[in-house]
Amino acid sequence: MKILLVQDRLRGGGTERQSAFLARAFAARGHAVTLLTFRPGGMLTSELGGSGVALRSLQPFDTGLDWFAPRLVRTARAASPDIVLCMGRMANCRAAQLQRSLPGAAVVATVRTGKPLPWLYRRGLRAARHVIANSEFARRILVAPENAADRCTVIPNALLHSALLEARPPAGNRPQSGVRSQQFTDSLATATGHSPQSNDNSPPATSPDSPASAFSIQPSSVQPSAFGPSAFPVPPSAFSLRPPVLLCVAQFRPEKNQRELLDIVAALPAQIDWRLSFVGDGPTRPACERHAAALGLGARVTFLGWQADPAPHYRSAAIAVLTSRRESLPNFLVEAQCAGLPVVSYEVGGAAECFHDGITGHLIPFGDRARFAAALTELLGQPERRASMATAAQAWSRERFSPERQVEAHLALFAQLLG
């Protein structure tokens, strides 16, 4: 099939990374793929070289305007797509226009945010042939009010950093593709003292009567993937030796709320050894750097900027921390657990769908700084507990967030829409 992905720009954010990944994966499976951006360039452009993806930009030079999409309809018609997949806020604001202008194509809107949606975005959800949300939270809170819940499929984000998937069990111990290994279940139960089937905080399954249910990927159904390494955890001793580094990987934007994280760590007990690393860049970074200095945290807090490959930073950290005000399904928490980091996160958006509260991390009521600090103090002060959670986190995330399943779910949905 001919697939057109539409994205405003290939900056380094989570949605953009998913766009580049899906474009490459669709092309690798033999589909004719065009990735159409409003603005040229971007950090991820180089990732498409040699992939078979046709990369097109609407602006002849970078105007700096994310919303400016000259000749969008003309260019989309020239691609004669069967499927148009809108990725990101600006592209989804054009979903209604694209569906009206391309009546023979199936325009698929997407929701990968926890922010309130502007009117044009909401109109796109109502007009598009189908909607993909990356969390049950987004489907319930953002899609359902537009009367599009019955046309919505939930497909969680996939693990995209292949370097995080390098740890493998001995070849003879790997499960067969697509089969949940009892050894995996036993290893997770041993590491945590709980059975994953008996204490699962996954969202309820989509109703069997819903048209989307055939392709909705509920996290509890995701199996170890043939696409990447097995979901087996590595020995807990490997995690207990990690330095006490807290890690936050996110763009510096107001909703990511890194300033509050600085306030929380500044209040940790003086005898606790810790350091905090921020990976990411954005408009609020300078203010956060000034705030860290004002709190006297200059020796403990490091601002690393945007990293093309954050895997080394995941591997050198001990705990993943997130204090966002708004999220849909945070890629960071998925990737962190894959690297063996337990999570301490505010309960915001779809964060609860990313990890197993009490087993692979701690879910904290939003704004409860004291409880957040207490969870950090517990994990920093108890390496064995931290290692047990890390082992469970790695096994749990690799089982639930398979890149291959995400790709196959998209393609199966597209085939249904065209059938």
VENBELFEN-V584698 format. One record per run of one state. SS is the DSSP state (a for helix, b for strand, c for the rest). FROM is the first residue (numbers start at 1). TO is the last residue. If there is no record, write none. Layout:
BEGIN
ss: [SS & SS]
from: [FROM & FROM]
to: [TO & TO]
END
This chain:
BEGIN
ss: [c & b & c & a & c & b & c & a & c & b & c & a & c & b & c & a & c & a & c & b & c & a & c & b & c & a & c & a & b & c & a & c & a & c & a & c & a & c & a & c & a & c & b & c & a & c & a & c & b & c & a & c & b & c & a & c & b & c & a & c & b & c & a & c & b & c & b & c & a & c & a & c & a & c]
from: [1 & 2 & 8 & 14 & 29 & 32 & 38 & 45 & 49 & 54 & 58 & 72 & 80 & 83 & 87 & 89 & 93 & 95 & 102 & 106 & 112 & 119 & 128 & 130 & 134 & 136 & 147 & 149 & 152 & 155 & 162 & 166 & 171 & 174 & 182 & 193 & 211 & 215 & 219 & 222 & 236 & 241 & 245 & 250 & 254 & 257 & 258 & 267 & 275 & 280 & 285 & 295 & 301 & 304 & 311 & 316 & 319 & 323 & 331 & 339 & 342 & 347 & 351 & 354 & 357 & 358 & 361 & 365 & 369 & 382 & 383 & 401 & 403 & 419]
to: [1 & 7 & 13 & 28 & 31 & 37 & 44 & 48 & 53 & 57 & 71 & 79 & 82 & 86 & 88 & 92 & 94 & 101 & 105 & 111 & 118 & 127 & 129 & 133 & 135 & 146 & 148 & 151 & 154 & 161 & 165 & 170 & 173 & 181 & 192 & 210 & 214 & 218 & 221 & 235 & 240 & 244 & 249 & 253 & 256 & 257 & 266 & 274 & 279 & 284 & 294 & 300 & 303 & 310 & 315 & 318 & 322 & 330 & 338 & 341 & 346 & 350 & 353 & 356 & 357 & 360 & 364 & 368 & 381 & 382 & 400 & 402 & 418 & 419]
END
